[in-house]
Amino acid sequence: MWEFIAHWQGLENKPLRLLNYEDMLYPQHAGSFTKISKETWGWLQDEAKKQLNGDVSHVHDSVKAHWQSIADGNVPFGYTVDIEE
């Protein structure tokens, strides 16, 4: 199923995660909604830098600032990076 989703949505080579929000009802799933993997964090930083180095004339200033913050090493949305993976 992931191959189908990735191919038909054009999401190949990007970190993906399927969340079941029902899991928020159970405390043992708390980490699913507060952490990202070290690999995903690296990908986000690389992607933010790539976007900043491209044509940003059509991008809103708040989006550019968000990309710059990520490129500068600030993990977004209050998430933490799971260093144990």
N, C-alpha and C positions, 0 to 999 in steps of 0.2 A: 504494500500500500504506500509506503514512504517513497518508493521509486516512482510510482504513478503520480503522487502529489508533487514531488520535486520536479519531475519532467514536465508535467502539464501546467504547472504554475510558474515555471522558469526559476526554480529555487535550487538548482544544482549547486554544489560546492558552497553552501551556506549552512551554518548551524541551525538546526530546526529542533523544535520541541513541541510535543503535543501535551497540553495541560488539560486535566479533568478538574474543573473548578469544584466539583463535588468533594474532591480530596481536601479542600479547605475546611471541611467539617471535622477532620481528624488531625489531631496535633502532631502525629508522627510524620505528616507531610509538610510541615512548616517550611522546611528547607527548599521545597520545590518552588516556593514563591518569593524567596529572598536571595537566592544564590545563583550565580552563573559559573560555568566551568572556566578553568584557566585558559583552555583552548578557545572557548567562545569569547572571552575577554580579549585575547590576542587578535582574534578575527575582527571584533568590533573596532579595536584601535586601528588595525590596518585598513579596514574599510573606511573609517572616518578620515584617515589621512589621504586615502585615494580620492574620496569625494572632494576634499578640500583642494586637492591638486588639480581637479578637473574644472570644467566650466560651472561656476557657481553663480553666474549672473541671474539665473532664474530661481535661485533658492532664497527663501526668506531669511532675514538676518538672525532670527531666533534659532533656526535650524543650523545655520553656519556656526553660531556660537555653541550650540549643543555638540556639533561635530568636533569643534576645537577643544571643548572641554574633555571629550572622550579621548581625543588624540593627545591631550596633555596629561592623561592618566587618571581622570576622574570617572569612577564607575557610576553610571547613571541610575536614576530612579530609586536610590537608597539600597540598591543591591550590594552584595558582597561577592568577592571572587572566592570560589571554593578551591583552596590550595591543596587539598588532600586528594584530588583526582589525579 
